[in-house]
Amino acid sequence: MSWELDIWGRIRRSTEAARAALLATEDARRGVWLTLVSDLAQAYFELLALDVQLQIARDSRDAYQHTFDLFQDRFTLGVASNLETSRAQGALGGAEANIPQLESAIVAKENQISILLGKDPGPILRGSPMYEQPVVPTVAAGLPSALLERRPDLRQAEQQLVGANARIGVAKAEFFPKLNLTALFGTASPEVSALTGGSATIWAVAGTLSGPLFNAGRTLGTYRASIAQWEQAKLQYEQAVLTALREVSDALTALGKLSEAETGQDVSVKALGEAVEHATDRYRQGLANYFEVLEAQQQLYPAQNTLAQIRRDRLLAHVRLYKALGGGWSLTDAQWTDEE
């Protein structure tokens, strides 16, 4: 066996670099878990949104079916024209065409969630419908930037920077000679016995000095390469910080703006729903033509889809903020550490 006296800190810096690599790997593992949880939540909310869109499509089909039946009866009685009946049938066919597409998209999304859960593709049990999903917890104002320190990618980049810095120390120590102590099991000479305290059999200690005699160019190149790697790690860390700040800002902005958008769209949907009812009543009384009914319906159902998309985007914005902050914002540091 042999030991090296760590006079210049080479072994110490090597240990520091190895420890940083270990911690970076652990943060990378946690990053995978965080991505999996976020992707799963996103896919589930998208599935709930597809459920809502499918229900809207079925409601619109039923409404167009009712309108077509009404026009068909009026046409049979000679009250309505063939044009009105054909337009109603066309609207009905378009509504029916959307249903299979949405049903196919739902199956595909369920299969995606199954794969994320590590299960065979199949149906996914639903919890609360999308509009009953809470869009809270409310994000507190003035979130501390220290929350970004929980992000696995930032922690990984930080450890990579620490490791790169330690490797500079390792490369620098290569310029200096190494003192190795070689241990041999044998019988002690009188001189070594005196040195070791008089044991009959001891570890005979021999010191050897080695250094960079003929590889100074290679050592210098390695040192310069380690500095370049540190500079690269430093820039990558700075870029990761800027990216994290942008993602948090984007998510917070989206939460605020989408809340306003949903409020306005909800008012629009309610007003358009009343317009469909009024147009249908006026048509039955002979005060309006079919085109007023069709126009009202064709405005209502896209507006309902838009409202569903806004609610879905609000839920997804919460997921993005959760991921951007490295696992949420409601836990204290102690609770967050325990969750790990």
Protein Blocks (a to p, Z undefined) as FASTA:
>chain_A
ZZdddfkommmmmmmmmmmmmmmmmmmmmmmmmmmmmmmmmmmmmmmmmmmmmmmmmmmm
mmmmmmmmmmmmmmmnomacfklmmmmmmmmmmmmmmmmmmmmmmmmmmmmmmmmnopac
ddddddddfklpccbdcddehiafklmmmpmklmmmmmmmmmmmmmmmmmmmmmpccddd
ddddddddfklmmmnnopabdcdddddddddfklmmmmmmmmmmmmmmmmmmmmmmmmmm
mmmmmmmmmmmmmmmmmmmmmmmmmmmmmmmmmmmmmmmmmmmnopacfklmmmmmmmmm
mmmmmmmmmmmmmmmmmmmmmmmnonajkbcfklmmmmZZ
